[in-house]
């Protein structure tokens, strides 16, 4: 893994296939805890759109530990878990910001299941 990958968490491009139900476990709750303290950063990437039809924001977000993530990070964990590598899950596991339950907005249910 190179240093630029070390600075990012859950920058993935999953397929349109999703879980029919969200996976809400310690990984999802840890990401919610971390994302709740993240700050939006200016981005020129345009709005993110997941292959499953869900839209994210046009901002990247910086977590309090300095790692960068997208507005769809919680959605990815909940609906695209099978596309997340063990390395990315380990990054989530090491987040030291507590856990929280996701809101429906944070889960961002796919438009195509």
C-alpha positions as CSV (number, residue, x, y, z in Angstrom):
1,X,0.0,0.0,0.0
2,X,1.5,3.4,-0.9
3,X,1.3,6.5,1.3
4,X,-1.6,8.1,-0.7
5,X,-3.7,5.0,0.0
6,X,-2.7,5.2,3.7
7,X,-4.2,8.7,3.8
8,X,-7.6,7.5,2.5
9,X,-10.3,5.3,3.9
10,X,-13.1,3.7,1.9
11,X,-12.3,5.4,-1.4
12,X,-13.8,2.5,-3.4
13,X,-15.9,2.1,-6.5
14,X,-18.2,-0.8,-5.9
15,X,-20.4,-2.5,-8.4
16,X,-24.1,-1.9,-8.7
17,X,-24.8,-5.1,-6.7
18,X,-25.9,-4.4,-3.1
19,X,-26.9,-6.2,-0.1
20,X,-30.7,-6.3,0.2
21,X,-30.4,-5.1,3.8
22,X,-27.8,-2.8,5.3
23,X,-25.0,-4.4,7.3
24,X,-25.0,-2.5,10.6
25,X,-22.2,-3.8,12.8
26,X,-19.1,-2.5,14.6
27,X,-17.5,-1.4,11.4
28,X,-20.5,0.6,10.3
29,X,-21.0,2.1,13.8
30,X,-17.3,3.0,14.0
31,X,-17.4,4.8,10.7
32,X,-20.6,6.7,11.8
33,X,-18.7,7.8,15.0
34,X,-15.7,9.0,12.9
35,X,-17.7,10.6,10.2
36,X,-19.8,12.6,12.7
37,X,-16.6,14.4,13.6
38,X,-15.3,14.8,10.0
39,X,-15.1,18.1,8.3
40,X,-16.0,18.7,4.7
41,X,-13.1,19.8,2.5
42,X,-13.3,21.6,-0.8
43,X,-13.2,19.3,-3.8
44,X,-13.2,19.6,-7.5
45,X,-14.3,16.0,-8.1
46,X,-18.0,16.8,-8.7
47,X,-20.8,14.9,-7.0
48,X,-20.1,11.3,-6.3
49,X,-22.6,8.7,-7.6
50,X,-22.4,5.1,-6.5
51,X,-23.0,2.4,-9.2
52,X,-26.2,1.4,-7.3
53,X,-27.7,4.9,-8.0
54,X,-27.0,6.6,-4.7
55,X,-25.6,10.2,-4.8
56,X,-23.1,11.6,-2.4
57,X,-21.8,15.1,-1.9
58,X,-19.2,17.0,-4.0
59,X,-16.9,17.2,-0.9
60,X,-14.3,15.0,0.4
61,X,-14.2,14.7,4.2
62,X,-11.2,14.7,6.6
63,X,-11.5,12.6,9.7
64,X,-10.0,13.8,12.9
65,X,-7.0,11.4,12.5
66,X,-6.2,13.1,9.1
67,X,-7.5,10.4,6.9
68,X,-9.7,11.4,4.0
69,X,-13.0,9.7,3.0
70,X,-16.1,10.3,0.8
71,X,-19.6,11.1,1.8
72,X,-20.6,7.6,0.8
73,X,-18.3,5.8,3.3
74,X,-21.2,4.7,5.6
75,X,-23.3,3.6,2.6
76,X,-20.3,1.5,1.3
77,X,-20.0,-0.3,4.6
78,X,-23.7,-0.9,4.9
79,X,-24.6,-1.9,1.3
80,X,-21.4,-2.9,-0.4
81,X,-19.6,-4.8,2.3
82,X,-18.6,-7.7,0.1
83,X,-16.6,-5.2,-2.1
84,X,-14.5,-3.8,0.8
85,X,-11.0,-5.3,1.3
86,X,-9.8,-6.6,4.6
87,X,-7.2,-3.7,4.6
88,X,-10.0,-1.1,4.4
89,X,-11.9,-2.9,7.1
90,X,-8.8,-2.8,9.3
91,X,-8.5,1.0,8.8
92,X,-12.1,1.3,10.0
93,X,-11.5,-1.1,12.9
94,X,-8.6,1.2,14.1
95,X,-10.7,4.4,14.1
96,X,-10.6,5.8,17.7
97,X,-13.7,8.0,17.6
98,X,-16.3,5.7,19.3
99,X,-19.4,4.2,17.7
100,X,-22.9,5.4,16.8
101,X,-25.9,4.1,15.0
102,X,-26.4,5.3,11.4
103,X,-29.3,7.4,10.4
104,X,-31.4,6.6,7.3
105,X,-29.7,9.5,5.5
106,X,-26.3,8.2,6.3
107,X,-27.2,4.7,5.1
108,X,-28.4,6.1,1.9
109,X,-30.5,3.2,0.7
110,X,-29.7,2.2,-2.9
111,X,-32.3,3.2,-5.5
112,X,-31.7,-0.1,-7.3
113,X,-31.5,-3.3,-5.2
